[in-house]
Amino acid sequence: MSKAPKRKPAPTFRVNARLDSATHAQLVALEQSTELSTTDVVKEALRRMHAELVGERAPSTDALDRLVGRYAGPRDLSEKTKVTLTASLTKKHRR
């Protein structure tokens, strides 16, 4: 029976942070109450913060959402962009 190929471990990154005494106390309290390592507490905090702030949507779509449907124009503009732009430019440059 052949051995399965060894997988390379996923790369890890070291993070250094300066904490004030109150934040350090919170970190220690979380480590003690959850019996998690500092690394696992920080990972979980980042995961939760990311989920809260980003969720399932990318934040860059928020600006677009505020614009969609706000302006009047032909309903088929997105389908005829090239034709509409060409006509507009032709009209502009005939003057």
HELIX and SHEET records of a PDB file:
HELIX    1   1 SER A   21  THR A   34  1                                  14    
HELIX    2   2 THR A   38  LEU A   53  1                                  16    
HELIX    3   3 THR A   61  LEU A   67  1                                   7    
HELIX    4   4 THR A   81  ARG A   94  1                                  14    
END                                                                             
